[in-house]
Amino acid sequence: HVIHGAAAIKIELVDGRILDAKLVGSDQPSDLAVLKVEAKDLPVLNLANSDQVRVGDVALALGNPLGIGQTVTAGIISAKGRSTGLSDGSFEDFLQTDAPINQGNSGGALVNTNGELVGINSQILSPSGGNIGIGFAIPANMARNVMDQLIKTGKVRRGRLGIVVQPITQDLAASIGLKEARGVIVSQVQPGSAAEKAGLRQGDVITALNGQTINESNVLRNTVASTSPGTEVTLTIRRDGSEQEVRVTLGELAVSAESRNDRDPDSNANDGGQLGLQLEPLTPAAAAQLGLKSGTEGLLVRAVDPSGPAADAGIREGDVIEQINRQPVRSVADVRAA
């Protein structure tokens, strides 16, 4: 989001040099871009394996907060695998840190005590717009994957199952006869998708992908997206009380140019209402853009108040609410009534 819409891009180094940069490629869903400069004696930062980062590790955040100049702040890794929904929200697997980050830090490095890049500062969560110790960085492993693809082909290809899932809560587990709240439940299988071809059904509970335990929809989405289209994966599912394995050959996720969200992720979503949601009726055009089957009806989530109850429940921008308490909702009035 830092370089989006720029007519020209320049890189200013600490030694005073100002270099013209070429945009090699950008990937809006991950909020990453690759720039190229022609120069000698450039400082190089090695990329760490961000999967090995532990909560509690010391982290240093570098950036240019509020335009005052290069600044280094210190903190720790507060959490991993975070999803905020403040930006596009498509592929979020943030490292959370309490190292002070403010507007203008976006694109800056989050490094460990070995001087290795563990993340790229991207967002903050704050009711005031200033640092309150909740900052988010794109992990280095995601950045490496996107960078390699942009340099090689100029675009990022992502695998796609073609399902809509929701997490298993204790109440939901009890209602569908599960002994424990484990996995994610398939609420919709999109026609013609890889999942439909493999025989996945609504109501299936996915507990693992290639042996990796799946307990969050965000983990499933990011794992599938980081796998090349055409790859065969094995899903472990529970159906009708029994466990089985399903082999799926992944399709390819198509990212529409119209799906771009130009809102600065340094800013914060905010909306009133008891749920903390900004909603609008789902149009056929929006349903098609989201890859939903023809005839899908409901309310499209346009914004989520990070401090509201909907955000606490995991609802994100781009979700579609079809029912409340098993009753269909077609308008904002229906939601208010429910």
URUR-V731246 format. One record per helix or strand of 3 or more residues. SS is the DSSP state (A for helix, B for strand). FROM is the first residue (numbers start at 0). TO is the last residue. If there is no record, write none. Layout:
BEGIN
SS&FROM&TO, SS&FROM&TO
END
This chain:
BEGIN
B&8&11, B&17&26, A&27&29, B&31&35, A&49&51, B&57&62, A&64&66, B&70&81, B&93&96, B&108&110, B&116&123, B&134&138, A&139&152, B&162&166, A&169&174, B&183&188, A&193&197, B&204&208, A&216&224, B&231&238, B&241&248, A&256&258, B&276&280, A&283&288, B&298&303, A&308&311, A&331&336
END
